[in-house]
Amino acid sequence: MKTILRLTICLFLLNATNTSCQSKMVQIKGGEYMPLYGRDSMNVKIDDFLMDVYPVTNKEYIDFVKKFSKWQKSKVIKLFADGSYLRDWKSDTILGENQKEQSPITQVSWFAAKEYCECQGKRLPTVDEWEYVAMANKNIPDARKLKEYNAFILGWYEKPKSFNQTIGSTFKNYWKVYDLHGLVWEWTSDFNSVLISGESRKDVDTDNNLFCGSAAVNATDLMNYAAFMRYAIRGSLKAKYTMKNLGFRCVKDTKK
């Protein structure tokens, strides 16, 4: 009887440990929104889903590479991550001197981020899912027309080394999600689905000497410069790229 009781307690503690390792998620109620770039300026429908409250942290990624050693920086295949992958880590499982466990993980490729989420039973958000949640401020689900909302994001773009801050450093938005703006850029599953390159003139014009702002022609909101920069960054990425200010978070489909 005592043996059975001990086994039951051990199983309970093991389950509790695994549960605590999973990032907290919140429910996002679906709806429709107008993306900055879309087909014929039509609204996009978003289904209900769950989203991580915070970006994935360094600590969580250490646990991941300990479990899946193929993603340790000395073992990762170059096809799946460039030479800057986890560049500032001291070793395969130890952070660099100036890195914090509760800061968002960065310098990871799309391949690594995607597999991390899948190992949690989750996935990367689509561009539309990410933008749908990120257009909220503290009080309303769509704050894109508010001057203060855009000023906050553009102000963040000018700040150096925001990736060193810890998660939860920025505001909790309408959906109870933190840090969509203010710490790092984030990978999405279909990051390059909108054809905006780093040199935006190449996307729509053959004469880029004449039309330096031509990539904005197809945008639905010419004043949303912050969103335009996000689309431009995504369009310039390749799946193996890593950046010091590019992290990710995961989402999960809601059971129907």
C-alpha positions in Angstrom: 0.0 0.0 0.0 2.8 2.4 0.9 4.6 1.6 -2.4 1.4 2.5 -4.4 1.1 5.7 -2.5 4.7 6.7 -3.1 4.3 6.0 -6.9 1.1 8.0 -7.0 2.8 11.0 -5.3 5.8 10.7 -7.7 3.5 10.6 -10.7 1.7 13.7 -9.4 4.9 15.6 -8.9 6.2 14.6 -12.3 3.0 15.8 -14.0 3.1 19.0 -12.0 6.7 19.7 -13.1 5.9 19.1 -16.7 2.9 21.4 -16.5 4.9 24.2 -14.9 7.4 24.0 -17.8 4.7 24.9 -20.3 4.3 28.6 -20.9 1.0 30.0 -19.7 -1.4 30.6 -22.6 -4.5 32.8 -23.0 -7.6 32.5 -25.2 -7.8 34.7 -28.2 -11.3 35.2 -29.5 -11.3 35.1 -33.3 -12.8 37.8 -35.5 -11.9 39.7 -38.7 -9.3 42.4 -39.3 -7.8 44.3 -42.2 -4.1 43.4 -42.6 -1.6 46.0 -43.8 -1.1 43.9 -46.9 -3.8 41.5 -48.2 -5.7 40.4 -51.1 -7.9 43.2 -52.6 -8.1 45.0 -49.3 -10.4 42.3 -47.8 -10.9 41.5 -44.2 -9.1 38.3 -43.0 -11.0 35.9 -40.7 -9.2 34.7 -37.6 -10.4 31.6 -35.8 -10.2 31.2 -32.0 -6.8 30.1 -30.7 -4.5 30.1 -27.7 -1.3 32.2 -27.5 1.6 32.2 -25.1 1.4 35.1 -22.7 5.2 35.7 -23.0 7.9 35.2 -25.6 9.9 32.0 -25.1 12.8 32.7 -22.6 16.4 31.8 -22.6 15.7 29.4 -19.7 13.0 27.6 -21.6 15.2 27.3 -24.6 18.1 25.8 -22.5 15.7 23.1 -21.3 14.8 22.5 -24.9 18.3 22.0 -26.2 19.2 19.8 -23.2 16.3 17.5 -24.2 16.9 17.8 -28.0 20.7 18.1 -28.4 20.5 18.4 -32.2 19.6 22.1 -31.5 22.7 22.8 -29.4 24.9 25.3 -31.2 27.8 22.9 -31.6 25.5 20.3 -33.2 23.0 22.3 -35.2 23.1 21.5 -39.0 24.1 24.6 -41.0 21.1 24.1 -43.3 18.8 24.9 -40.4 20.6 27.8 -38.8 23.3 30.3 -39.8 26.6 31.0 -38.1 25.1 33.4 -35.5 22.8 30.7 -34.0 23.0 31.1 -30.2 26.3 33.0 -30.8 26.4 34.7 -27.4 26.0 31.5 -25.4 29.0 30.4 -23.4 28.5 26.8 -24.3 25.8 24.5 -25.6 23.7 24.8 -22.4 25.1 27.9 -20.6 24.2 31.5 -21.3 26.7 34.2 -21.9 27.9 36.5 -19.1 25.4 39.3 -19.8 22.4 37.2 -20.7 19.5 36.6 -18.4 17.4 33.4 -18.0 14.2 35.4 -18.2 15.0 37.4 -21.2 13.5 36.3 -24.5 15.5 33.8 -26.5 17.0 35.3 -29.7 19.5 34.3 -32.4 17.4 31.2 -33.3 16.3 30.3 -36.7 12.7 29.7 -38.0 13.5 26.0 -38.1 14.5 25.9 -34.5 11.5 28.0 -33.4 9.1 25.9 -35.3 10.4 22.6 -33.8 10.4 24.1 -30.3 6.7 24.9 -30.6 5.9 21.5 -32.1 7.7 19.8 -29.2 5.4 21.7 -26.9 2.3 20.5 -28.8 2.0 24.0 -30.2 2.9 25.9 -33.4 4.2 29.2 -34.5 1.5 31.9 -35.1 0.6 33.0 -38.6 1.4 36.6 -39.6 -2.4 37.3 -39.4 -2.8 35.7 -36.0 0.2 37.6 -34.7 -0.9 41.0 -36.2 -4.4 40.4 -35.0 -3.3 40.1 -31.3 -0.6 42.7 -31.6 -2.9 45.5 -32.8 -4.4 45.7 -29.3 -3.3 48.2 -26.7 -4.1 47.8 -23.0 -7.8 48.6 -23.5 -9.1 47.9 -27.0 -8.5 45.1 -29.5 -7.6 47.4 -32.4 -5.5 50.5 -31.4 -3.8 51.0 -34.8 -5.4 54.4 -35.3 -4.2 55.8 -32.0 -1.3 58.1 -32.1 0.1 56.9 -28.7 0.0 53.2 -29.8 2.1 53.9 -32.9 4.4 56.2 -31.1 5.2 53.5 -28.5 6.1 51.0 -31.2 8.2 53.4 -33.2 9.9 54.6 -30.0 10.8 51.0 -29.2 12.4 50.5 -32.7 14.8 53.3 -31.8 15.9 51.7 -28.5 19.1 49.6 -28.5 19.4 46.2 -26.8 15.8 45.8 -25.7 16.3 42.0 -26.1 18.2 42.1 -22.8 15.1 43.1 -20.8 13.1 40.3 -19.1 9.7 39.1 -20.2 6.8 41.1 -18.8 8.7 44.3 -19.1 6.2 45.9 -21.4 2.4 46.3 -21.2 -0.3 43.6 -20.9 -2.6 44.1 -23.8 -6.3 43.7 -24.3 -5.9 39.9 -24.7 -3.7 39.7 -21.6 -0.6 39.1 -23.7 2.7 40.8 -22.9 5.7 42.0 -24.9 4.3 41.8 -28.5 6.0 45.2 -28.9 8.9 46.4 -26.8 11.4 43.5 -26.5 12.0 41.6 -29.7 10.7 40.9 -33.2 9.0 37.5 -33.4 9.0 34.7 -36.0 5.7 33.6 -37.6 5.0 30.4 -39.5 4.5 32.2 -42.8 6.9 35.0 -42.3 7.7 35.5 -46.0 4.2 35.0 -47.4 3.9 38.7 -48.1 6.4 39.8 -50.8 8.0 42.8 -49.2 11.8 42.6 -49.4 14.3 44.6 -47.4 14.7 46.8 -50.5 11.0 47.6 -50.9 11.3 49.2 -54.3 12.2 45.8 -55.8 8.8 44.4 -54.9 6.6 46.4 -57.2 8.7 48.5 -59.5 11.2 48.0 -62.2 12.5 51.5 -61.9 13.5 51.9 -58.3 15.3 55.1 -59.0 11.9 56.8 -59.6 9.6 55.3 -57.0 11.4 54.9 -53.7 8.2 54.6 -51.7 6.4 52.4 -54.2 6.1 49.4 -51.8 3.6 51.4 -49.8 1.2 51.5 -52.7 -0.4 48.2 -51.9 -0.7 48.9 -48.2 -4.1 49.4 -46.7 -3.0 52.0 -44.2 -0.2 54.4 -45.4 0.2 55.9 -41.9 1.0 52.6 -40.2 4.7 52.8 -40.6 5.4 50.5 -37.6 3.5 47.6 -39.3 5.2 48.4 -42.6 8.6 47.9 -41.0 7.5 44.5 -39.6 6.4 43.3 -43.0 9.6 44.5 -44.5 11.7 42.7 -41.9 9.8 39.5 -42.4 10.1 39.8 -46.1 13.9 40.1 -45.8 14.3 36.9 -43.8 15.3 33.4 -44.7 14.4 30.4 -42.5 17.9 29.8 -41.4 18.6 33.4 -40.4 19.1 34.4 -36.8 19.1 37.9 -35.4 20.0 39.3 -32.0 16.6 40.9 -31.7 14.4 38.1 -33.2 12.7 35.6 -30.9 9.3 33.8 -31.0 6.3 32.6 -29.0 3.9 29.7 -29.7 0.2 29.4 -30.3 -2.2 26.5 -30.2 -5.5 25.7 -31.9 -8.6 25.8 -29.7 -10.3 22.4 -29.6 -13.7 22.5 -31.3 
